[in-house]
């Protein structure tokens, strides 16, 4: 160990700290007075400073050094615990920071700050995201042109089709439509990962947004003979600040799953309720549900339930991941309850107008 008990009330760092010189991660150690008492060579390299200049400095004194200012800002003026937060030290150099308090026999004696270089991982992620965006944009134009051409043929603007011809063109049209939906999902995913997702934030009526989605799906509900109910609150709902187009994508993804995976003559419902801080939306179905062991994966990228894949081989598994990111970007929360073969209930909240400003940060603009 690199700390020793000197007496009942004091801990100091002895020669055993030399082992930290061989760590590939940077390490900072602060004492109970929030003064820096240990810096390993990797941390010196990360911050481009010699340890002699910064040892015994408090967290506020470290803010005088330009490379330390992002870290000081992350702490907010005092040493506190957190796990794996990103820190941009300078251009094209990103650290993942974990701060852990040192508690010995119930007393706090300082804190460890571990610095892990994730610049390469972030560069690879960005390159992947840029490739997906480029590929999706390049595919969007030709697939849209194919859709337009097939639609003209189906509407028989260029001449009458026999039954067999019409069936083949209809299959091609539906297949092309699935590709277009995949491209949209990939573009949405790329925007989320670039952190540039919300754009046009306006005061909105969430009930009206949901009603427009219900109206678009009326024929689908009727075709499956579903028992559908939209339970609205008697009192007028407060306004919410939304990027309406993005919020529609989120709600459509959740609602589409409810309709898609509920068998004919099943039940689907939407209900709303509000308080002074937020509006809660509940989307409930009597569909296939999600097994307990898969609950932790539901909001992951490309996740599709094993029971769903046996029934329906289509889908990207991106819908709920995208929905979660949109809702959280609005300052909301999303969660669910589900049991296999007994249906699912998804809940999400959106803060009312007065609360919205507390959640929005510049990274989404």
Secondary structure, DSSP 8 states (H G I E B T S, - for coil): --EEEEETTEEEE-GGGGGGGG-SSEEEEEETTSBEEEE-HHHHHHHTS-GGGTTT-BHHHHTTSGGGHHHHHHHTTS---EEEEEEEEETTEEEEEEEEEEEETTEEEEEEEEEEE-HHHHHHHHHHHHHHHHHHHHHHHHHHHHHHHHHHHHTTTTS---HHHHHHHHHHHHHHHHHHHHHHHHHHHHHHHHT-----EEEE-HHHHHHHHHHHTHHHHHHTT-EEEEE--SS----EEEEHHHHHHHHHHHHHHHHHTS-TT-EEEEEEEE-SSEEEEEEEE-S----GGGGGGTTSTT---HHHHHH-----S-HHHHHHHHHHHTT--EEEEEETTTEEEEEEEEEBHHHHTTT--GGG-
